[in-house]
């Protein structure tokens, strides 16, 4: 049987409209009881990357989470909400601040739902994941529809990276800094966690240099749902205007037979994608784009096509988040105190773009090598 993915319209974050659309999206798949047993323990994992309000399009909107909570309450489930925000060096960003600013704290108080920090972990085969996974019967994944500097898209599979324990996120970026290597780690996480259901918040989406403050918000007015994150990310890529196999994590997961990556074999319910006539998304200016070139050409020029982060001093607040998160310790404040911004040691830089993702002020941009500029990448 073909893998099912639902795509439905939702024009605003008005609670009743979101609730109706989420119900429709899940209903097209057979209803919530097809994925979650009544009375079970369920962990909801939204995308809460950083302490920014929902208007920035960086985090999952609380009304989407609320709609999922209401569906679960109808079948008497015990509900827990949590995420692992970004990491600044040796410290995890204060989850309480993230939960407050993103609106998740108020939501959970209003709905009388438990909100937890991923401060406990258990070592798995390759890495530690949140111990909360062991305390629930089902995981429901609620990502944000975004582009991503390093992984091209941030969808169903990428959102599960937040289940990695604390500062080990930085270690994984350091040890697997090639996009293809990092994609394999993301798929390892997906293979171990396998959400029962994934609902993607694409009402306010992000394009350009996502997934954080450097991206640009875009009103997409869509919600997506499915049990197969490979199929969901394949359809998400199609909506963005790219092929699913251009997303390395999707390609890897499909190769491992963890889901359906052939768009022709995915049954899409709800909206007709062709009739939506969606303008292709602006994609990130990163080394991930190298994967879109023909393989023989990749081998010839991959060492000459490079992307580097660089500082925008006029925007920099000298908060130090980029310095703390950098896995290769290549960022520092200028020794000359009269200079603003930050400085990079490019001999050490691995172009993981953790710094840009962590920057709360959009003060880090992307610099291309000359060849990348010449061929229009």
C-alpha positions as CSV (number, residue, x, y, z in Angstrom):
1,X,0.0,0.0,0.0
2,X,1.2,3.5,-0.8
3,X,2.5,5.7,2.0
4,X,-0.1,8.3,2.9
5,X,0.7,12.0,3.5
6,X,-2.0,14.6,4.0
7,X,-1.6,18.3,3.0
8,X,-4.4,20.7,4.1
9,X,-4.9,24.4,4.0
10,X,-4.9,26.6,7.1
11,X,-4.9,30.3,6.6
12,X,-4.2,31.5,10.1
13,X,-3.2,30.5,13.7
14,X,-6.7,31.2,15.0
15,X,-7.2,28.3,17.5
16,X,-10.5,27.0,16.0
17,X,-9.1,27.1,12.4
18,X,-5.9,25.3,13.4
19,X,-7.8,22.7,15.4
20,X,-10.1,22.0,12.4
21,X,-7.2,21.7,10.0
22,X,-5.1,19.4,12.2
23,X,-8.2,17.2,12.7
24,X,-8.7,17.1,8.9
25,X,-5.0,16.3,8.3
26,X,-5.1,13.4,10.8
27,X,-8.5,12.3,9.6
28,X,-7.3,11.9,6.1
29,X,-4.8,9.4,7.4
30,X,-7.4,7.3,9.2
31,X,-7.8,9.2,12.5
32,X,-5.6,9.5,15.5
33,X,-6.5,6.1,16.9
34,X,-4.8,4.6,13.9
35,X,-1.5,5.7,15.3
36,X,-1.9,6.1,19.1
37,X,-3.7,3.7,21.4
38,X,-6.3,5.4,23.7
39,X,-5.1,6.0,27.3
40,X,-1.4,5.8,26.3
41,X,1.5,8.1,27.3
42,X,2.5,10.4,24.5
43,X,5.5,12.7,24.1
44,X,5.0,15.8,21.9
45,X,8.3,17.1,20.3
46,X,7.8,20.5,18.7
47,X,10.7,22.5,17.2
48,X,11.8,25.0,19.9
49,X,15.2,26.0,18.5
50,X,15.6,29.2,20.4
51,X,13.9,31.9,22.6
52,X,12.1,33.7,19.8
53,X,8.3,34.4,19.6
54,X,6.2,32.5,17.0
55,X,6.0,35.5,14.7
56,X,9.6,34.8,13.6
57,X,8.7,31.5,12.1
58,X,11.6,29.7,13.8
59,X,9.6,27.6,16.2
60,X,6.5,25.4,16.1
61,X,3.5,27.6,16.8
62,X,1.8,26.7,20.1
63,X,-1.6,26.6,18.5
64,X,-0.6,23.7,16.4
65,X,0.6,21.9,19.5
66,X,-2.6,22.8,21.3
67,X,-4.6,21.2,18.4
68,X,-2.7,18.0,18.8
69,X,-3.2,18.1,22.6
70,X,-7.0,18.4,22.1
71,X,-7.0,15.4,19.8
72,X,-5.0,13.3,22.3
73,X,-7.3,14.4,25.2
74,X,-10.3,13.0,23.3
75,X,-8.8,9.5,23.6
76,X,-7.7,10.1,27.2
77,X,-3.9,10.1,26.6
78,X,-1.3,11.3,29.2
79,X,0.5,14.1,27.4
80,X,4.0,15.4,27.9
81,X,5.7,18.2,25.8
82,X,9.4,18.8,25.6
83,X,12.4,19.7,23.3
84,X,16.1,20.2,23.5
85,X,16.9,23.8,22.5
86,X,20.2,24.9,20.9
87,X,23.4,24.6,22.9
88,X,25.8,27.4,23.7
89,X,29.2,25.7,24.3
90,X,29.2,23.8,27.6
91,X,25.7,25.0,28.4
92,X,22.2,24.3,27.2
93,X,20.2,27.4,26.5
94,X,17.8,28.0,29.4
95,X,14.8,25.8,28.4
96,X,12.5,27.8,30.7
97,X,13.2,31.0,28.8
98,X,12.7,29.2,25.5
99,X,9.4,27.7,26.7
100,X,8.2,31.1,27.9
101,X,9.2,33.2,24.9
102,X,7.9,30.6,22.3
103,X,4.5,30.5,24.1
104,X,4.9,26.8,25.0
105,X,4.9,27.4,28.8
106,X,1.6,29.3,28.8
107,X,0.0,26.7,26.5
108,X,0.9,23.8,28.8
109,X,-0.4,25.7,31.8
110,X,-3.7,26.4,30.0
111,X,-4.0,22.8,28.9
112,X,-2.8,21.3,32.2
113,X,-0.1,19.4,30.3
114,X,3.3,18.4,31.6
115,X,6.2,20.4,30.1
116,X,9.6,18.9,30.7
117,X,13.3,19.6,30.1
118,X,15.4,17.0,28.4
119,X,17.9,17.0,31.2
120,X,17.9,13.3,31.6
121,X,19.3,11.0,29.0
122,X,20.1,7.4,28.1
123,X,23.0,6.3,26.0
124,X,21.8,4.5,22.8
125,X,23.9,2.7,20.2
126,X,25.8,5.8,19.1
127,X,24.6,8.8,21.2
128,X,22.5,9.8,24.2
129,X,18.9,10.6,23.6
130,X,16.3,12.1,25.9
131,X,15.2,9.6,28.6
132,X,11.7,10.9,28.2
133,X,11.5,8.5,25.2
134,X,11.6,5.6,27.6
135,X,8.8,7.0,29.6
136,X,6.3,7.3,26.8
137,X,4.4,4.8,24.6
138,X,4.4,7.1,21.5
139,X,6.3,10.0,20.1
140,X,4.5,12.7,18.1
141,X,6.8,14.9,16.1
142,X,5.7,18.5,15.4
143,X,8.3,20.2,13.2
144,X,8.4,23.6,11.6
145,X,8.4,23.9,7.8
146,X,11.8,25.5,7.2
147,X,14.9,25.6,5.0
148,X,18.2,24.8,6.7
149,X,21.7,26.1,5.9
150,X,23.3,22.7,6.5
151,X,20.7,20.1,5.7
152,X,18.7,22.0,3.0
153,X,15.4,21.4,4.8
154,X,14.3,21.1,8.4
155,X,11.3,18.8,8.4
156,X,10.3,15.5,9.9
157,X,13.7,13.8,10.2
158,X,15.8,16.9,11.1
159,X,13.4,17.9,13.9
160,X,14.3,14.7,15.8
161,X,17.9,16.0,16.3
162,X,16.4,17.9,19.3
163,X,16.2,14.6,21.1
164,X,20.0,14.4,21.3
165,X,21.2,15.1,24.8
166,X,22.6,18.5,25.6
167,X,26.0,19.4,24.5
168,X,26.4,16.1,22.6
169,X,24.7,18.0,19.7
170,X,27.9,20.0,19.3
171,X,30.0,16.9,19.4
172,X,28.0,15.4,16.6
173,X,28.4,18.5,14.5
174,X,32.1,18.4,15.1
175,X,32.6,14.7,14.3
176,X,30.2,14.6,11.3
177,X,30.6,18.0,9.7
178,X,30.3,16.8,6.1
179,X,26.6,17.1,5.0
180,X,26.5,13.4,3.9
181,X,27.9,12.2,7.2
182,X,25.6,14.4,9.3
183,X,22.6,13.1,7.2
184,X,23.5,9.6,8.2
185,X,23.4,10.6,11.9
186,X,20.0,12.2,11.5
187,X,18.7,9.0,9.9
188,X,20.3,7.0,12.8
189,X,18.2,9.1,15.2
190,X,15.1,8.6,13.1
191,X,15.7,4.9,12.9
192,X,15.9,4.7,16.7
193,X,13.0,7.0,17.6
194,X,10.4,6.4,14.7
195,X,7.6,8.8,15.7
196,X,4.1,7.4,15.6
197,X,2.9,10.5,13.8
198,X,4.4,13.7,12.5
199,X,2.5,17.0,11.9
200,X,4.4,19.8,10.2
201,X,3.5,23.4,10.9
202,X,3.8,25.1,7.5
203,X,1.2,27.9,8.1
204,X,4.1,30.4,8.5
205,X,7.0,28.8,6.9
206,X,10.7,29.8,6.4
207,X,12.8,30.1,3.2
208,X,16.3,31.4,2.5
209,X,19.1,31.0,5.1
210,X,17.0,29.1,7.7
211,X,16.4,27.6,10.2
212,X,16.9,30.6,12.5
213,X,17.1,34.4,12.4
214,X,18.8,34.6,9.0
215,X,15.8,33.0,7.3
216,X,12.8,34.8,5.8
217,X,9.3,34.0,6.9
218,X,6.7,33.1,4.2
219,X,3.0,32.6,4.4
220,X,2.5,29.0,3.1
221,X,-0.8,28.3,4.9
222,X,-0.3,24.6,4.9
223,X,-0.3,21.8,7.4
224,X,1.1,18.3,6.7
225,X,0.7,15.0,8.5
226,X,1.9,11.4,8.1
227,X,3.6,8.5,9.9
228,X,6.4,8.2,7.4
229,X,8.9,11.0,7.8
230,X,10.7,10.0,4.6
231,X,7.5,10.4,2.7
232,X,6.7,13.7,4.5
233,X,10.1,15.2,3.8
234,X,9.8,14.1,0.1
235,X,6.5,15.9,-0.2
236,X,7.9,18.9,1.7
237,X,10.8,19.1,-0.8
238,X,8.3,18.9,-3.7
239,X,6.4,21.8,-2.2
240,X,9.6,23.8,-1.9
241,X,10.4,23.1,-5.5
242,X,13.2,20.6,-5.2
243,X,13.5,16.8,-5.5
244,X,13.3,14.7,-2.4
245,X,16.5,12.9,-3.2
246,X,18.4,16.2,-3.1
247,X,17.8,16.2,0.6
248,X,20.6,14.0,1.9
249,X,18.8,12.7,5.0
250,X,15.8,11.8,2.8
251,X,18.0,10.0,0.4
252,X,19.8,8.1,3.1
253,X,16.6,7.1,4.9
254,X,15.0,5.9,1.6
255,X,18.2,3.9,0.8
256,X,17.8,2.2,4.2
257,X,14.2,1.4,3.4
258,X,12.9,3.4,6.4
259,X,10.2,5.0,4.4
260,X,9.0,6.0,0.9
261,X,11.1,8.4,-1.0
262,X,9.6,7.9,-4.4
263,X,7.0,10.7,-4.9
264,X,5.0,8.6,-7.4
265,X,4.4,6.0,-4.7
266,X,3.2,8.4,-2.0
267,X,-0.5,8.8,-1.7
268,X,-1.2,12.5,-1.0
269,X,-4.5,13.4,0.5
270,X,-6.1,16.8,0.8
271,X,-4.8,19.5,-1.4
272,X,-3.7,18.9,-5.0
273,X,-0.1,20.2,-5.0
274,X,-0.2,21.1,-8.7
275,X,-3.2,23.3,-8.2
276,X,-1.6,25.1,-5.3
277,X,0.8,26.7,-7.8
278,X,3.4,27.4,-5.0
279,X,6.4,29.6,-6.0
280,X,9.7,27.7,-5.4
281,X,11.3,28.4,-2.1
282,X,14.5,30.5,-1.9
283,X,17.1,28.0,-0.8
284,X,20.0,28.4,1.5
285,X,23.4,29.5,0.2
286,X,25.4,26.6,1.6
287,X,27.6,23.7,0.7
288,X,24.5,21.6,0.8
289,X,23.8,22.9,-2.7
290,X,26.9,21.0,-4.0
291,X,24.8,17.9,-3.7
292,X,22.5,19.3,-6.5
293,X,25.3,19.2,-9.0
294,X,26.1,16.2,-11.3
295,X,28.3,13.7,-9.5
296,X,31.3,13.9,-11.9
297,X,31.3,17.7,-11.5
298,X,31.0,17.4,-7.7
299,X,34.2,15.4,-7.6
300,X,36.1,17.9,-9.8
301,X,35.2,21.1,-8.0
302,X,33.9,20.2,-4.5
303,X,37.2,21.3,-2.9
304,X,36.9,24.7,-4.6
305,X,33.3,25.4,-3.8
306,X,33.2,26.5,-0.2
307,X,30.9,28.4,2.0
308,X,32.0,30.2,5.2
309,X,30.2,32.1,7.9
310,X,31.2,35.7,8.4
311,X,30.3,38.5,10.9
312,X,28.0,41.4,10.3
313,X,29.5,43.7,13.0
314,X,26.6,46.3,12.8
315,X,24.2,43.6,14.0
316,X,26.4,41.8,16.5
317,X,25.4,42.3,20.2
318,X,28.5,40.4,21.5
319,X,26.4,37.9,23.3
320,X,29.0,35.2,22.7
321,X,26.5,32.5,21.7
322,X,28.4,31.8,18.5
323,X,31.7,31.4,20.4
324,X,30.2,29.0,22.9
325,X,28.5,26.8,20.3
326,X,31.4,26.5,17.8
327,X,32.5,22.9,17.8
328,X,35.9,23.7,16.3
329,X,36.6,26.7,18.6
330,X,37.4,29.0,15.6
331,X,35.4,32.1,16.7
332,X,36.6,34.9,19.0
333,X,36.0,38.5,19.8
334,X,38.6,40.8,18.2
335,X,41.7,41.4,20.3
336,X,41.4,45.1,19.3
337,X,38.6,46.2,21.6
338,X,37.7,49.0,19.2
339,X,36.6,46.5,16.6
340,X,33.0,45.2,16.8
341,X,31.6,41.8,15.8
342,X,33.6,38.6,15.9
343,X,36.5,37.0,14.1
344,X,36.9,33.6,12.5
345,X,39.9,31.4,12.2
346,X,39.1,29.9,8.8
347,X,41.8,27.3,9.0
348,X,39.8,25.7,11.8
349,X,36.3,26.4,10.5
350,X,34.4,23.3,9.4
351,X,31.5,25.3,7.9
352,X,28.8,23.6,10.0
353,X,27.0,26.9,10.5
354,X,26.1,26.2,14.1
355,X,27.1,29.8,14.8
356,X,24.6,31.2,12.3
357,X,21.9,28.9,13.7
358,X,22.6,30.0,17.3
359,X,22.9,33.8,16.6
360,X,19.8,35.6,18.0
361,X,20.5,38.8,16.0
362,X,21.0,37.4,12.5
363,X,24.5,38.8,12.7
364,X,26.3,36.0,10.8
365,X,26.0,35.7,7.1
366,X,27.4,33.3,4.4
367,X,30.5,34.0,2.3
368,X,31.1,32.1,-0.9
369,X,34.3,31.1,-2.5
370,X,35.1,32.7,-5.8
371,X,34.2,29.6,-7.8
372,X,30.8,29.3,-6.0
373,X,30.1,32.9,-7.0
374,X,31.2,32.4,-10.6
375,X,28.9,29.4,-11.2
376,X,26.0,31.0,-9.4
377,X,25.7,28.7,-6.3
